[in-house]
């Protein structure tokens, strides 16, 4: 499980590169996207195959057979750590059930990068992945009422303003941090109440880029000092 850059291609470790070079198979979400990273670091994969939500059942079975045959498989996602909100979790689970060794090669993660850039408490947090588009969406947001942990989730730029408005309506003046295009040229970190950020992004018109949203715990203020629990 090899983590890849979330934007800047230089955020790639020597160990990650060596792992991809030595793997018998490199599985990725998009071979064209992966090739950009591989070419940038002079990596020539022995075998590069696609592994995504549309071929997950067939490819998982193929990769599992390869693993059981003694081959080394390196799994990467389009960006960040594989297995987090992508098909990689399924292969990891199957490998674990077969007693196959799963080695994490650590590296970038968009939600962790957003969390530490937000300035909100990090000792306890909740990662929510992507919010439901329709059914269960309001219920999920309402579950954050009274939440004493920081909440992190991914959002589409097309739904960002709608989500900020909903947070303002359901959670009040909760502080929020919106990160956009982390580690890329147009990286941006914007903080304020949900209502303030909804107005900010509405005034811009079209919102673009990869978005991660961080919601502060209830009653959090900038003057608060985070303390570790014993």
matplotlib code that plots the C-alpha trace (Angstrom):
import matplotlib.pyplot as plt

x = [0.0, 2.1, 1.1, 1.5, 1.6, -1.7, -0.5, 3.2, 5.1, 8.1, 6.2, 7.3, 9.6, 12.7, 11.1, 7.9, 9.9, 12.0, 8.8, 7.2, 10.4, 10.7, 7.1, 5.9, 2.7, 1.7, -2.1, -3.4, -6.8, -5.8, -2.7, -2.4, -2.4, 0.0, 2.4, 2.9, 4.3, 6.3, 7.9, 8.7, 10.7, 12.2, 10.2, 9.6, 7.0, 7.3, 3.5, 1.0, -2.7, -5.8, -7.7, -10.8, -14.5, -15.6, -13.4, -12.9, -14.3, -12.5, -9.2, -9.3, -9.5, -6.6, -4.4, -5.2, -4.2, -0.9, -0.3, -1.0, 1.5, 4.2, 4.2, 4.6, 1.8, 2.2, -1.1, -1.4, -4.3, -4.6, -3.5, -2.7, -2.8, -4.5, -7.3, -8.8, -12.1, -10.9, -11.1, -7.8, -9.5, -11.2, -7.9, -6.3, -9.2, -8.9, -5.2, -5.5, -8.1, -5.6, -2.8, -0.9, 1.5, 0.2, 2.9, 1.9, 4.4, 3.5, 3.2, 0.8, -2.9, -5.2, -7.4, -4.5, -2.8, -6.0, -6.5, -3.0, -3.3, -6.7, -5.5, -8.3, -7.8, -6.0, -5.8, -9.3, -10.9, -13.4, -12.9, -16.1, -14.9, -17.5, -20.9, -24.0, -25.3, -28.9, -30.3, -28.8, -27.0, -29.0, -28.8, -25.0, -24.7, -27.0, -24.9, -22.2, -24.3, -22.5, -19.5, -16.4, -14.0, -12.8, -14.6, -12.8, -14.4, -14.0, -16.4, -17.0, -16.3, -19.8, -21.4, -19.1, -21.3, -24.5, -22.7, -21.4, -24.9, -26.3, -23.6, -24.5, -28.2, -27.9, -24.8, -24.9, -21.7, -19.4, -15.8, -14.9, -11.7, -11.8, -8.6, -8.4, -5.7, -3.4, 0.3, -0.5, 0.3, -3.1, -3.1, -5.5, -6.6, -9.6, -11.0, -14.2, -17.7, -19.7, -21.8, -18.8, -17.2, -20.5, -20.6, -16.9, -17.1, -20.5, -18.9, -16.2, -18.7, -17.2, -15.2, -12.6, -10.1, -9.8, -11.7, -11.2, -13.4, -12.5, -15.2, -14.1, -15.6, -18.6, -17.7, -14.2, -12.6, -9.3, -8.2, -8.6, -5.4, -5.5, -4.3, -3.5, -5.5, -3.7]
y = [0.0, 2.9, 6.5, 8.9, 12.7, 14.6, 17.3, 18.1, 15.2, 15.9, 14.6, 11.0, 9.0, 7.1, 4.0, 4.4, 4.7, 1.6, -0.3, 0.4, -0.4, -3.8, -4.8, -7.5, -5.7, -2.1, -1.6, 1.9, 3.7, 5.2, 4.0, 7.3, 9.3, 6.9, 7.0, 10.8, 10.0, 7.0, 8.9, 11.9, 9.6, 7.3, 4.3, 1.5, -0.8, -4.4, -4.6, -1.7, -2.6, -0.6, -1.2, 1.0, 0.8, -0.5, -3.6, -4.1, -7.7, -9.1, -7.3, -8.0, -11.8, -11.5, -9.6, -12.0, -14.9, -13.2, -12.6, -16.2, -17.2, -15.3, -12.2, -8.7, -6.3, -2.5, -0.7, 3.1, 5.5, 8.6, 10.6, 10.1, 6.9, 3.9, 2.3, 5.6, 6.3, 4.2, 0.5, -0.3, -1.2, -4.2, -5.8, -5.1, -6.9, -9.9, -10.2, -10.0, -12.8, -15.0, -14.2, -12.3, -9.6, -6.1, -3.4, 0.3, 2.6, 5.9, 9.3, 12.1, 12.1, 14.9, 14.7, 14.6, 17.5, 19.5, 18.7, 19.9, 23.0, 24.0, 25.0, 23.1, 20.4, 17.3, 15.0, 13.6, 13.8, 12.0, 11.3, 11.1, 10.4, 11.9, 13.0, 11.3, 13.2, 12.9, 10.2, 10.4, 13.7, 15.8, 13.0, 12.9, 16.7, 16.6, 13.9, 16.6, 18.6, 18.6, 16.8, 17.4, 16.1, 17.8, 16.5, 16.1, 15.2, 15.5, 17.5, 18.2, 21.9, 21.9, 21.1, 23.1, 26.2, 24.1, 22.1, 25.2, 26.7, 23.4, 23.4, 27.0, 26.2, 22.9, 23.6, 27.4, 29.5, 26.5, 27.3, 25.7, 25.4, 24.8, 23.6, 23.7, 22.2, 21.2, 21.1, 22.4, 25.8, 27.3, 25.8, 27.7, 27.4, 29.5, 29.7, 31.3, 30.3, 28.2, 31.2, 33.4, 30.8, 30.2, 33.9, 34.0, 31.2, 32.3, 35.7, 34.0, 32.3, 29.0, 26.9, 24.6, 22.1, 19.3, 20.3, 19.0, 20.5, 20.6, 21.4, 22.5, 20.9, 22.5, 25.6, 25.7, 29.2, 30.4, 31.2, 27.6, 25.6, 21.9, 19.6, 15.9, 13.6, 11.5]
z = [0.0, -1.3, -0.6, -3.5, -3.7, -3.4, -5.7, -5.7, -7.3, -5.2, -2.1, -2.9, -0.7, -1.7, -0.1, -2.1, -5.4, -4.6, -3.7, -7.1, -8.9, -7.3, -7.4, -9.8, -10.3, -9.7, -9.4, -9.8, -10.3, -13.7, -15.6, -17.5, -14.2, -12.6, -15.5, -14.9, -11.4, -12.5, -15.4, -13.2, -10.8, -13.5, -12.4, -14.9, -13.6, -14.6, -15.0, -14.6, -14.3, -13.5, -10.3, -9.7, -8.7, -12.1, -12.2, -8.5, -8.3, -11.3, -10.6, -6.9, -7.7, -10.2, -7.8, -5.0, -7.2, -7.9, -4.3, -3.4, -6.2, -4.3, -6.4, -4.8, -5.6, -5.0, -4.8, -5.3, -5.7, -7.8, -4.9, -1.2, 0.8, -0.9, 1.0, 2.2, 0.3, -2.7, -3.8, -2.1, 1.1, -0.5, -1.6, 1.8, 3.5, 1.1, 1.6, 5.4, 5.3, 3.4, 5.8, 3.2, 4.6, 4.0, 4.3, 4.4, 2.8, 4.4, 2.8, 1.9, 3.0, 2.0, 5.1, 7.5, 5.7, 5.9, 9.6, 10.6, 8.5, 10.0, 13.4, 15.0, 17.7, 16.4, 19.5, 18.6, 15.2, 13.0, 9.3, 7.4, 3.8, 1.3, 2.6, 1.2, -1.8, -0.9, 1.4, 4.9, 4.3, 6.8, 9.4, 9.0, 9.5, 12.5, 14.1, 14.5, 16.9, 20.2, 18.6, 20.7, 18.1, 14.9, 11.8, 8.4, 5.1, 1.3, -0.8, -4.4, -5.4, -7.0, -3.7, -1.4, -1.0, -0.5, 2.2, 4.0, 4.0, 5.5, 8.2, 9.1, 9.3, 11.2, 13.4, 13.9, 13.9, 14.0, 12.8, 9.5, 7.5, 3.7, 2.1, -1.7, -4.0, -1.2, -2.2, -5.6, -7.2, -6.2, -2.6, -0.3, 3.3, 4.3, 7.8, 9.3, 10.3, 7.9, 7.0, 6.4, 4.1, 2.3, 1.5, 0.6, -1.9, -3.3, -4.1, -6.1, -8.5, -9.7, -7.2, -8.6, -7.3, -4.8, -1.6, 2.0, 4.8, 8.5, 11.0, 14.5, 17.7, 19.2, 21.3, 20.0, 20.0, 18.8, 22.3, 23.4, 24.2, 23.3, 26.0, 25.8, 28.0, 30.5]

ax = plt.figure().add_subplot(projection="3d")
ax.plot(x, y, z, "-o")
ax.set_aspect("equal")
plt.show()
